[in-house]
Amino acid sequence: MSAVNGNDKLKIMIVDDHDMVRTGLRTYLMLEPKFEVVAEAGSGQAALDLLMSGSTPDLILMDLMMPGMNGIDTTKAIISHFPDMKIIMLTSFLEDDKVYAAIEAGAVSYVLKTVSAEELIYALNGAMRGMPVMTADVSQALTRGLRQRTAQAGDEGLTEREKEVLLLIAEGRSNKEIGEELHISVKTVKTHVSNLLMKCELEDRTQLAVLAHRKGWAKQS
């Protein structure tokens, strides 16, 4: 993938099952000298096929609701093969569970199709720096989605995978070691750690380790 520095253009793939949406986005983005639309796909599977065949965008604008593989499933599939890919979910839907699921799947940002041109550009530039960009209503939906998942989950609101990560943190494992142990990417480990800190209302890994020992979940030496 190209490094977006200096005069390099940001290479974008547009994934949406509506031709008019893709045309509109392509037309607008190509008016901006810093952007270049290098690929388009009308379905999640088509997007994955393009990437697997060698297409190398820097960032993907992903529709949420598509026939076959939806945007969330497509994001999961892409991140599993290309963990550094930057994906922005661009959709008309503002549902708590969908916002949470999109971010959990690996999307950097969740942006509504009603945003202004300036807000979309801001989200694109932010995504390349790994900076989530969300409007206030999307952030609120994400928080509600997290609370819903927490209420539905088990011990201390943690999922089984989060408990596995927590136990390995208590053993002093690094993110890389945790990823190797659980066969997941370092990026996914970082997401689980962030979720643990948020759910447990703690500030760092040390406090997570203390919590695991205090609850009796960690192995006793």
N, C-alpha and C positions, 0 to 999 in steps of 0.2 A: 504494500500500500504506500501511496505517496505521502511524504511529509508535507503538511500544510504550513509552509513557512514562506516568508517573503512574498514572491510573486506567484507561487504555486497555487493552482486553483483547487478548491474543495470539490472532490469528485462525489457526486450524489447518485444513488439509485432510488427510484420512485416505485413503490409497490402499492398498487391500488387496483381493485377490480373494475373501476369505472374509467372508461376512456377519457371522458371529459375532465375528470379530476386530474388525471395524469397529464393531459394536454395543458390544462391551466397552470399546474405547478411547473411543468417544464418550461412553458412560455415565460412565466414570471422569473424563474430562477436563472434562465439564460440571459435575462436582461441585466443581471448582476455580474460584473466582470470577475468576481472572486469565486463564482460557482460554475460548475460544469456538470450537466446531467449526462452520465456515462452509461446508464442502463435503466430500463423500465421493465416491470413485470406486472401481469394482470392477476397473479395469484401467488400465494405463499410458496407453493411448490415450484413455480416458475422462477421465483426469486432465488430459492435455494439452489436450483439447477444452474442458474447463471453463475452464482458464486462458486459452485463446485467445478464449473467448467472454466474458471479462470477470471471472471469479472472481478475487478478490484476497486470498488468504491471506497471512499473514506467514511461515508455515512449513508444510512438508509432512512428514508422517510417511509414509515410502515403504516398502512391502513389497519384498523382493528378488525372490522367485520368483513370477512371475505369467505366465499364458498370454499369448501375443502379445508385447507389449513387456515385457521384464522390468524390474526396478527400476533397473538400471544404465543400460539404453538409454533408459528414460523420464527419468532424471535428466539424461543428456546432452542429450536433446531439450528439456527444460524450461530448463536452464541456457543453451542456445544462444539461446532466445527471451527468457528472463528471468534475466539473469546475476546479479542480486542476490538471487534466491530462496534461502531457507535450506531445506535438505533434510536430514532425518535418515533414514538407512536403518535400518529396524526389522525384524529378521529372526530366524529360528531357525538360520541357517547361519553357521558360523564357519570358513570356508575361506580360506586365505591369499590366493589369487588373487581371490576375490570381494571381500574386504575392501579390497585394494589398488585393484581396478577401481572400486569404489564411490566411494572418496575421489578417485581420479583423474577420475572422471566429474563430480565437483563436490559430492558430499555433504559436509556439515559434519561429521557424526558417523556412526558405525556402532554401533548399539545392538542387543543381543540381546533377544528378547522375554521372556527369563527375568529381566530386570533388575527391581529393586524399583520401587515407585511413586515413591519419593523419587529414585532414580537417573534415572528417566525425566523427572521434573520438572526435575532438575538439567541434563539434556541439552537439554531444550527451552529453558530460560532461557539456557544457554550458547550455543546455536546462534544466538539472536538477537543475541548480542554477537560472533558470529563465532568463538567459542571451541570448538574440537573437544573433545568429551567421549567418552572411550572407557575401557572397563575394561581391566585389565592384559592379559587374554587377547586382547582385540581389538587392543590396541597391539602385542603380540607377533606376532600374525598379520599385521598391516600391515607390520611390519619384515621378516618372512620373505617376504612378497609382494614387497616392494621388492627384496630381495636376489635373489629368483628372476628378476625382470624384469631386474635389472642383469646377472646371469649370462648371460641369454639375449640381451642387447643387444650392440651393436658397440663401437666405440672407447670405451675407458674406461667401458664400461657405459652409454653414452648412446644414447638413441633418436635417430632422424634429426631429429625436431622439436626435441629438446633441444639438439642440435648447432647447429641454425639459430638458436635463441635465444642460445646461447653466443656464436656468431660476431657477432651483433648487439650483445650486451653488450660484446664486445671492441672494437666500433666506437664505443662510448660512447652507444649509443641508450638512451632511457628506456623504461620499460614501455609507455607509451602509444605511442611510436614503433614499438616492436617489434610491438605488437598490430596497428597499422595496416599494417605491412610484411607480416605473416604472416596478416592477416585473422582474428585471434582476439581474444577479449576481454582486457582488462587483468587480470581475475581469472585467466584461463587462463595468461597470461604469468607472473603471480606464482607460480602452482602449478609451472610449469616451472622458474622460478628457484629455488624451494625444493627441488625435486627435484635440481637441479644441485648446489646447495650440499651436500645430503645425500650424494649419490653421490660427489662429488669430495672430500668431507670438508673443505670450506672454509667460511670464515666470512662473506665478503661478496663483492659484485660485483667489486670491484677484484681480488681474488684469482682470481676466475673469468676475468677478462680476461687476467691474467698467465698463467694456465694455457693459455688458448687460443693466446697468442703463443708460449709455450714449446714447445707441441706442434706449432707450425707450421700450426695450423688457421686462424688469423686472417689477414686480408689484410695484407700488408706495405706500409707507407706509403713 
